[in-house]
Amino acid sequence: MTNKDTKFAIPNEMRALVLNGTGFEHLQIRKIPTPHPGPGQMLARVDAAGICTSLIKLVEQGPHHQLVYGWDLERWAADLG
């Protein structure tokens, strides 16, 4: 069902699951500014997401996980505000 006359309001803030260090004690839900898509991009609403064991390993191992390659999780999370 498509209705081209429907208007959607994009909120100023959204909730995000943020990992700001190694371990589950550094996992939190934060309100952050809703990003504005640029040319060739789109903003999608996510109502639910699953988690797999690879993500659990990422939370537990942090920058030592083989797919992160030393990425500084604390610095990236701080950039979110």
PyMOL commands that set and color helices and strands:
alter all, ss='L'
color gray80, all
select helices_A, chain A and resi 24-26+53-64+73-79
alter helices_A, ss='H'
color red, helices_A
select strands_A, chain A and resi 13-19+27-33
alter strands_A, ss='S'
color yellow, strands_A
deselect
rebuild
show_as cartoon
